[in-house]
Amino acid sequence: MGCSVQQDQRKIEHEQGRTKDGVVSFRYVSGINKPGFNPLAAQTTTFLYNLFSWGRNDQGQLGLGNTTNYSSPVQVGSLANWATVSTSRNCVGATKTDGTLWSWGQNNFGQLGLGDTTNRSSPVQIGTLTGWSKVAYGWFFGLAIKTDGTLWSWGLGAQGQLGLSNTTNYSSPKQIGVLTNWSSIAANQAQSFAIKTDGTMWSWGRNDAGQLGLGNTTYYSSPKQIGALTIWLKISSGNNNAYAIKTDGTLWSWGYNAQGELGVGNTISRSSPVQVGALTNWLSIAGGGYHALAVKTDGTLWGWGYNGTGELGLGNTTNYSSPKQIGALTTWSTSGGGNNFSLAITTPGNLYAWGYNVLGALGLNNLTNYSSPKQIGALTTWLTVTGGQYNTIALG
């Protein structure tokens, strides 16, 4: 199941790159990857990763050639050549190490980008182009960035979420504008977010709860800059809200907040970014359905928001409107939020899941809900994990 390296006890983080022959490499860097760090000083190790899926599969979203639910991880195909992956409502997009883009699952609005509206239960390549580097899926639409910095979208566009200055559906990728400086993307339900290489943050699409962070509730069908700052580093989206981390390590949130999912100590929705606490040591953030998970630079894991099925991992089903530490471990490296369930990986490469499990999304070979983290198998080579509408996709 892929390759692994012996890791020390220091906090590490991976930076994804691409070698000349298209093979993905990961630089493991002691400490935090902050502006000013020297990537040339980092040791580079080449990995080839397999793709695994489990959980709900009624639309073929597991990519296994059928519509059978699975409650434990199953490998998608036999090749270890996957680079990035994203899943949302019943569809999945992924890039391979050769720069090709693939999709599968539900396709009623053309969200697979294949030029039609036919569901697929196995990965199908989107077009013939290479050079795709990142993909992000919202509900019924997709976003992607190429290595040339261009931004693309496809699928349902009814609320402007494609950023193409209209509300038209497209079943094949269309370029958003002409700029070549897009660096990261996030999407959920009908809102889209992106960060440029200059550190500015942009949004478009649905905005009834202020989830675009623009200080209003107006829908926009083309990218609009959120504020004037140039220090945004990472972005993630929940169902109707969003989260971002700045280069100074502070964490911010905005949008719908009825379950306390913004983490700001109340249930008041916000239409502009609000800082979550005062700390400056946030490393990563993942929005779930109506909850969020975050990892700090000290390796601790935190959760807040809706907790009706134990998705916060705190051993109860109580909602929390401020971050609460999940357990006592200090070896967490990354997390992934699904709809009413959660996932996280430790620096040794162990994978954990908790929350709603009636369709097997936790990968624990049962259909039992859990309100605290449970390890999925015994493997120690998991790299990334993402949850969707009761399905899970992971690289390992």
N, C-alpha and C positions, 0 to 999 in steps of 0.2 A: 504494500500500500504506500507507494511513493518512497522517498528517502527521508532520512532524518540526520540530525547532527547532535552530538553531545553538547548540551547547553549548560553553562555555569549558573550560579545562583544569583548573578546580577540581573537587574531588569534589562530586558532586551526588546527590541522592536525590529520588524523587518521593513525594508524598503524595496519595493518591487522595481525591477529593471528588465531590460531585454538585451541579449547578446546579439552579435551580428548574424548568427545563424537562426535567430528566432527563439532560442531556448530561454525560458524565464529563469532569472537568477534572483536570489534574495540576499541582500547585505544584512547580516546580523550585527547590530551595533549596540555596544554597551552603553546604557543610558538612554536618553530621549533624543529622538530625531528632531532637533530644533534648528531654526535658521542659524547658519554659521558653522554647523558641524561639517567635518571633512569626510566626504564619502570615499575618497581615495585611501583613507586610512582604514577603512572597513574591509574585512575579509569577505570575499564573495564565494558562495557555494552554489552550484547549479543543481536544481531540483526538477523532477518531472512528476507532476501530481495527477492522481486519479480523481474522478468525480463520483460522488455517492449521493443517493437520495432516499427518502423514506417519508411515510405519512400518507396524506390524502392524494388520490390519483384518478379521480373520476373523469378528468379532462386530459389524461395522459401527461400531467405535469411532472411526473417523476422521470420521464424520458426512457422508460424501460420497455417500450413496445407494447404496452397493455394499459388497462385501466384498473388494475388491482391495487388496493391499498397495501402498504407494507409497514410493519411496526419496528423494523430494524434496518440498518443501512444496507443498501444494495448498490453495487457498482454500475454506473451508467457506461455501457460499452466496455471495451477492454484496453483502450489506449490511455497512456499516462501523459497526455499532452494538453491538459486544460490549464488556463491561466487565471481567469476571473469568472465569477458567476453572480447572478442576481435573480431573485424570485419575488413575485408579488401575488396578485390574485389569479391563481390557477395557470400561470405561465412562467417560463424560465428563459433567460438569455445568458449566453456564456461566450467567452473568447477562448481561443486556443493559442498555443505558443507560436503557431505560424501566423498569427494576426488575423485569422478568419473569425467570423461572427456566426453564432448558432442560436437556434431557439426551438422551443417545443411547448406543448400544452394547449390551452384554450386559445381560440383565434377568431372569435365571432366579430371582432372589430378590426381585424388585420394586425393585431398586436404582435404577431410573430414576425412581421416584416417580410413575408414570403410572397407578397403580391396576390394573396387570396385570403379567404376567410375559413379555411379548412383546418380543423384541429390536427395536431401531430402528437404522436405518443413516443417518438424517438427524435433525437436531435437532427435538425435540418439546417444546412448552411444558408445564411442570408446573403444572397448575391454571390459574386465570385471574387470580390475585392479582399485584399489583405490590408493590414495596417490598422485594424481595430484594436484599441487598447483597454477600454473600459465600457461597461454596460450597466444600466440601472433600469429596473422595471417598477412602474406604478400599476394602478389598476387598469388593465386593458390598454396599456401603451408602454413604449420603450424609449430609452435615451441611450446614446452611445457617443464616445469620443474616439477619434482616430489619433494615430501617432503624430499627425500633422497639426493637431490642436483644433481641428474642426469639430463641430457639435451637430448631432443628427437625432431625428425623432421619427416615430411611426406609431400607428394604431389609432385609438379613439382620441378625437380632438375636440369634442363637443364643448368643453369648458376652457379651451385655449391652452391645455396642458402640453401641446406639442410645440408651442412657441413659434409657430409659423405665421402669425398675424391673422389667423382665421380660426374657424371652429370645424374644419373639415377633417374627416377621417382619412388616413393614408395607410395602405397596406404594404408599402415599401419605404425604406429610409429616405428622409428628406433633410437636406442641410438647413440648419437654423442660422440665418444670416451668412456672413462671409468671413467672420473673424476666425483667427487661428491661434487663439490664446486661452482656450478652455482647458482646465486641468482636472476637475473632479465634478461628479454629478450625484444627485439623489432624487428619488421620486417616491410617491405613495398616493393612493387614491387618485386625485386629479390635479395634484400640484407638483411642480418641478423646481429643482434648485441646481445651481452650478456655481463653482468658484473658478475664477480666471487665474492665470499665472501671475497677475499683478496683485493678487490677494483680495480683490473685490468679490462680492457675493451677489448673486442674481436669482430672481424667482419669476414664475409665471404660472397661470392656470387658475384653478378654483381658489377662492379667497373669502368665503362666507364667514369664516371664523378668524380672519386675520392671519391665516397660516402662511401667507406670502411674506409677512414681516415688513410690509410697506406702509404701516400706519393707517390703513384703511381696510375696507372689505370689498374693494372693487376687483373684479376679475380682469386678468390681463392675458392676452394671447401672444405676447412677445416678451422677451426677457427685460426685467426692470431691476435696476440696482437697489440693493437693500442698504440704505444709508450711504455714507461716503468713505467708510473705513477700508483700508487696504491690508488688513492683518488677519483675514479669515483663513483658517487652515483646513478644517474638516467640517463636513455637513452630513446630516442624516435627517430622515423624515419619518414621523408617525402617521397615523391615519389622517389627521387634520391639524397637524402641528409640525414643528421642525426644531432641530437642535444644531448648534454649531460650536466649534472650539476655535479660539483665536490663537495666534502664535505665542501669546503670553501665557497660555495654559488655562485661561478662563473659559467657562462653559456658559452658553446662552441658549434661551429657548423662547418660543412664541407660538401663537395659534390657540387652538381649542384646549380647554383646561378643566373640564367638568369633573374629571377623575383625579385631578392633581398631577397630571402627566407632564406639566411644565417644570415641576420640581422647585417651585418658588414659594412654597409654604401656604398656598391658598388654591382656590378653584376658580379664579378669575381669568378669563381668556385675555390674551394680549395680542395686539396687532403689530407690535414692534419688538425687537429682541430685548429680553430682560435677563440679567445675569443670574445664574443659579448659584446662590451663596457668594462667598468672597474668595474662594480658594483658587490657586493658580497651578494646580497639579493634575489637571484632567488630561488623559492621554487619548481616549477614544470614546465614542458615543454611538449608540444604536437605538433607534426608535422602534417600538413594537406597535401593536394596535392602539392601545390607550395606556401604554406604559413605556418606560425607557430604562436602559441599562448603560452604565458607563464604567470604564476602568481608569483608575488613577495611575500616576507614574510610580507609585509605591507598590503596584501590583494588586491593590484591593479592588473589589467589585461592588458596585452600588446600583440600587434600583429604586424606582418610585412610580407612582401613578396607580392605575387600576390593578387590583390583586384578587379579583373574585374567584379565580381558579388557581391561585398560588403562583402566578407568573413572576412575582418579585423574588421568589426564592427565600423568603424570610420565615418559613415554617408556619405561616398563617394565611388568612384570606382577607386581611385588612388593607384598605387603600392607604397610601401615604403620599402626601403632597410635597415632601422634601426627601432628598436622597438618604437611603438607609443602607448600611453596609451589609452585604450578603456573606454570611459566615466570617471566618477569620483568616482565610488564606491570603497570601500576598504574592501569589504566582499567576494571577490571571493576566492574559495578554490581549484578548479581544472578546467581543460578545456579538450576539445577533438576536434581534427581536422578531418574533413571529406574532401572529394574531392570537393573543391569549396564552402564549408560551414563550420560553426564553432558552437561549443557548449561550455557552461560553467555552473558551479554550484556555488552558493553562500554558505556561511557558514550557513545561515538559512535553506538550502536545496532546494532553488528555482532553477529551470532549465531554461536556456536561449538558444536561437539559432538565427543564422543570416547567410546571404549569399544566395547561390543558392538553389531554392526550387521548381523547376518545377516538381519534382517527389515526393514532400511531405516530404523531409528529415528533414525539420525544425520542424515538428510536431505541426504546428500552425493551422491545420485544413483548410489550403488553399494551393495554389500553387504560392504564391507571393514571389518574392525575397525581402530581407530586408538587408539594409546596416548598421543597428545598432541592438543591442541585443533586442529580444522580448521574453517575458516570456512564457513558455509552460505551460498552465493551471495555477492552483493556489496551487498545492501540494507543500509541504515543506519537503519531505522525500527522495529526490533524493540523491544518494551517488556517483555513477560514471557514466560516459557517454562516448561513443566512436562512431565516425563516419566512414563510409566506402565509397563505391562507390554509393553515394546518398541514403544510408540507415543508420539508427541510432539504436543503442542498448544501453539501460540504465538499471541500477539497482536502485530500489527505494522501 
